[in-house]
Amino acid sequence: MGVPRIDGGTLFIDGRWGEAAGGSTFESTNPATGERLGIVSDASRDDASAAVAAAAAAQAAWAQTTVYERSSILYQAHRLMTERAEELAQLMTAEQGKPLRAARNEVRYAGDFLIWFAEEAKRINGEVIPSANSGQRFLVLRQPVGVVAAITPWNYPISMITRKVAPALAAGCTVVLKPAEQTPLCAVAVFRILEEAGVPPGVINLVTTSAPAPVGAEFLESARVRKLSFTGSTEVGMQLAGGAASRMKRVSVELGGHAPFIVFDDADPVRAAKGAALVKFLNTGQACICPNRIFVQSSVMDRFRAELEHRVAALHAGNGMDPANAIGPLIDRASLEKMERHVGDAVARGARLAAGGARLTGGDLDAGFFFAPTILVDVTPEMIIYREETFGPVAPLIPFESEDEVIAMANDTTYGLASYVYTQDLGRAFRLMEALEFAVVGINDINPTSAAAPFGGMKASGLGREGGREGLSEYLETKLVGMVL
Ligand code: NAP
């Protein structure tokens, strides 16, 4: 059977679906089976430029709509996303690989951003500030920044889009989005919803492409783009933020993480191991908030490790469409090779495997990029896995003795996204939440995220916040007006 070509093309520019001007295409494939899912349009820099022009032309009229009009479109999009949740989740599992249950959770999370910003749009309030001069007043206006270029990753292929597009639309900005090359069909599905919800032509534009660099260059070099919002690796994010800085463009970058997961001996090690297993193997370890270094106080290491091993032994890997499978494939061959490199280096330097450690093969697994859920013990600072984001199902265990020692080890990284602490000591919980150089801290909590709360990174994990009130501010300019009466 041939690969289905997506009818009418997958570029959405000025309210019309179309092919790339040069006619180029690329394929989206299922990482669990290798099946080709669809042929999508492959945008060039010229296509990106046309999309930016459409967004710029639509900007003034969109900025003048009332917050109530914009809010009502976002409510409508939320309704449509909720109605199509199952269809979207199945598409996500096929294109990205995560188990269907996790895909359903992500669709709900993606919808949360639509409804949160539908509500928050109505609170774009200004201020009147008293002056020292009786005849003068100060007014503060909050206005849309203008055209936003957004770039999203494959690991959360629907929610990373709504996390950017919903606040941009609420603020009155127009958008050009470039989704990840591995998950263009998820982006097309979200754009169909936004179109049907009534977003006017030109206000949202989609450029699917297999050549990110020229499209990224257009976003940076076009004077019409006023803000760049990027989620992806630290390496690419730093390049783009550098390019944005030299043109004085506003920028938000949500980048990689290297989360510490700290278990003190005053916590229940069995409960902590349950939490560690859930968040470490979430999305097969391919989440920016996944623990990458699991620090366990020596006195509870054996109990923690036994429970983690027990839970890992129960994790089945396979196609995410089968509810028995909790571990989906890695996204591509390069990810598989990275796991082999990180585990191989750790073992060569003295770490021991307590579970997994290799690619999974045999039967249906041969067609996908499956890696066994892995536990490494006796991990030390000279190993690659101690320093670099792994982005896969490998749990490195590191013993520690004291609070001061573990704080120093946890902060000994350039990253600063998520962190986790298990303790029942309130004073210790406060000391840790203040001392950890991470922008998100979970205290006995493996899910410290919500559309209503500001998410982002410190240090090399990024600039800016998404979600919450802060997520809307990223798309607003603050204008000061002095007025003599
Ligand atoms: P990536 O390789 O940096 O790609 C992210 C996006 O950037 C993709 O759309 C990619 O396009 C595009 N891109 C790559 N090079 C570009 C360039 N020169 N100009 C413009 N765009 C370019 O990251 P990834 O592997 O998709 O995502 C995984 C990373 O994202 C991890 O480090 C993870 O921690 C991070 N992440 C962070 C958060 C957060 O909120 N902090 C959330 C999710 C993921 P192509 O797909 O076409 O290459």
Residues whose N, C-alpha, C, O or C-beta is under 5 A from the ligand:
A	BS01	NAP	I151 T152 P153 W154 K178 P179 A180 E181 Q182 T209 S210 P212 A213 G216 T231 G232 S233 T234 V236 E254 L255 G256 G257 A287 C288 S461
